[in-house]
């Protein structure tokens, strides 16, 4: 704990800012019902298009204004943080498990196992992520679980490549040869000796990939293929507010700002964690 | 070298074949295009007629064979929705996407390389922190939101630039800036890190010792070596512009292939989606291929591995 505080004290200004924003974000997601002044789908047609408090005619009843249906924008942003947090964590977990497993298998066994996995990687890299995701979303239908699954199974390639490369070099080290000689089976070598040595970089990669998972969810939802508009999400708020950009800019601008700030914070923290834990990854 | 080329071509063809097959299979799962196209008052007979007309009454394997033999002959079929040859539609839409991507590259590469150099040369100064922070910001900004904010500032508030449309120079500025952001950020980051690598090399010291002026050292000895890695890495990133264009084109109503594809997916327009996927995969694979070949020229060690 002391060590953690010491590292935190030495962290860069951007990392500190990132940690603060991340903390606020997670806090909002957990305590949304307690923090939000209204309900996320509380419609009030007599209070449509109220500007935020810092604009002309803003009121302190609705700090960030209201949208086309009179719903409170701040409330919906607070509730939207839940979706982004769930998607960010779960999608990364799915890709991390998938990518690490495939990377370990490819790196450890080599030969045809490696060839097949690497050809799948080639296929995954041969068209834009968003296209694959859109087709898969069309197949599975919109919804939170499907978004997580789709982002998870389209995002494993970076993990597989990193893990494979590290496994290849670890495999040649003496302690692996030693375990092999004393009769450890493959499963034991992979899980007990290789995995603990590579999991650090996979997790660091995961922190950095979290922001792209959140951006992907928001983009899919924005294009109308992600999470249905009935749920308060940042992507759908930006999309539905877009129509009113000439009269009520805050409906679309503010939720997008939330996405931007959270992704920025995650990247600040991720970069810092990577520099502290594993400076070798810096150039990639 | 010849063996390596043949191997890479075969690999690329295999990838394209798998992409074609996967997309074909996936699409059959998204929904029934016949239901979408037949009029609400249509009878079951109308439904069956239309199904026969689109060739969807055949068993899946037959459809797949028809599709593959069509591709070999250069016939990608007719779009269900537009009822026109898919190839014509793609030919009409691809110039807009290429123009937009080109404009984004023209913005991103020079600015990215320039700011990357500045930040590497002025390492650990406020300028470096600003550039690094901005490049992280460029990586974090959702492109659809950036597009909307640019429209808000330059079209709604300042009334300087149009919010959508295609054809005039003024209309490409905002979409190109939006699309360029990701590439700009990654070019900056890559230039910075490869420049930092190069700056530590002994030949830089040698050049200085010879009495070359600092600017000359950086441009002729540093940049030339740093750019090798940057160019190849950036070429790989350019493929990502195609993905980005899907979102950017739908914000700015840009008539490119990205928007065409999104509407094709929502219309269950199988032939059009298949063709768009193949076009994207061909462009991607081609870029990867070129980069690999370039790499082997720059760094012959790769060929042996």
Boltz contact constraints between the chains, C-beta under 6 A:
constraints:
  - contact:
      token1: [A, 122]
      token2: [B, 15]
      max_distance: 6.0
  - contact:
      token1: [A, 123]
      token2: [B, 15]
      max_distance: 6.0
  - contact:
      token1: [A, 123]
      token2: [B, 18]
      max_distance: 6.0
  - contact:
      token1: [A, 123]
      token2: [B, 19]
      max_distance: 6.0
  - contact:
      token1: [A, 126]
      token2: [B, 15]
      max_distance: 6.0
  - contact:
      token1: [A, 126]
      token2: [B, 19]
      max_distance: 6.0
  - contact:
      token1: [A, 126]
      token2: [B, 281]
      max_distance: 6.0
  - contact:
      token1: [A, 126]
      token2: [B, 284]
      max_distance: 6.0
  - contact:
      token1: [A, 126]
      token2: [B, 285]
      max_distance: 6.0
  - contact:
      token1: [A, 127]
      token2: [B, 280]
      max_distance: 6.0
  - contact:
      token1: [A, 127]
      token2: [B, 281]
      max_distance: 6.0
  - contact:
      token1: [A, 127]
      token2: [B, 284]
      max_distance: 6.0
  - contact:
      token1: [A, 128]
      token2: [B, 242]
      max_distance: 6.0
  - contact:
      token1: [A, 128]
      token2: [B, 243]
      max_distance: 6.0
  - contact:
      token1: [A, 129]
      token2: [B, 243]
      max_distance: 6.0
  - contact:
      token1: [A, 130]
      token2: [B, 243]
      max_distance: 6.0
  - contact:
      token1: [A, 130]
      token2: [B, 246]
      max_distance: 6.0
  - contact:
      token1: [A, 134]
      token2: [B, 265]
      max_distance: 6.0
  - contact:
      token1: [A, 135]
      token2: [B, 26]
      max_distance: 6.0
  - contact:
      token1: [A, 138]
      token2: [B, 30]
      max_distance: 6.0
  - contact:
      token1: [A, 138]
      token2: [B, 265]
      max_distance: 6.0
  - contact:
      token1: [A, 139]
      token2: [B, 26]
      max_distance: 6.0
  - contact:
      token1: [A, 139]
      token2: [B, 29]
      max_distance: 6.0
  - contact:
      token1: [A, 139]
      token2: [B, 30]
      max_distance: 6.0
  - contact:
      token1: [A, 211]
      token2: [B, 140]
      max_distance: 6.0
  - contact:
      token1: [A, 215]
      token2: [B, 142]
      max_distance: 6.0
  - contact:
      token1: [A, 218]
      token2: [B, 142]
      max_distance: 6.0
  - contact:
      token1: [A, 219]
      token2: [B, 247]
      max_distance: 6.0
  - contact:
      token1: [A, 222]
      token2: [B, 144]
      max_distance: 6.0
  - contact:
      token1: [A, 238]
      token2: [B, 145]
      max_distance: 6.0
  - contact:
      token1: [A, 245]
      token2: [B, 152]
      max_distance: 6.0
  - contact:
      token1: [A, 246]
      token2: [B, 156]
      max_distance: 6.0
  - contact:
      token1: [A, 249]
      token2: [B, 152]
      max_distance: 6.0
  - contact:
      token1: [A, 252]
      token2: [B, 148]
      max_distance: 6.0
  - contact:
      token1: [A, 256]
      token2: [B, 145]
      max_distance: 6.0
  - contact:
      token1: [A, 259]
      token2: [B, 142]
      max_distance: 6.0
  - contact:
      token1: [A, 260]
      token2: [B, 141]
      max_distance: 6.0
  - contact:
      token1: [A, 263]
      token2: [B, 140]
      max_distance: 6.0
  - contact:
      token1: [A, 264]
      token2: [B, 137]
      max_distance: 6.0
  - contact:
      token1: [A, 264]
      token2: [B, 140]
      max_distance: 6.0
  - contact:
      token1: [A, 267]
      token2: [B, 136]
      max_distance: 6.0
  - contact:
      token1: [A, 267]
      token2: [B, 140]
      max_distance: 6.0
  - contact:
      token1: [A, 283]
      token2: [B, 193]
      max_distance: 6.0
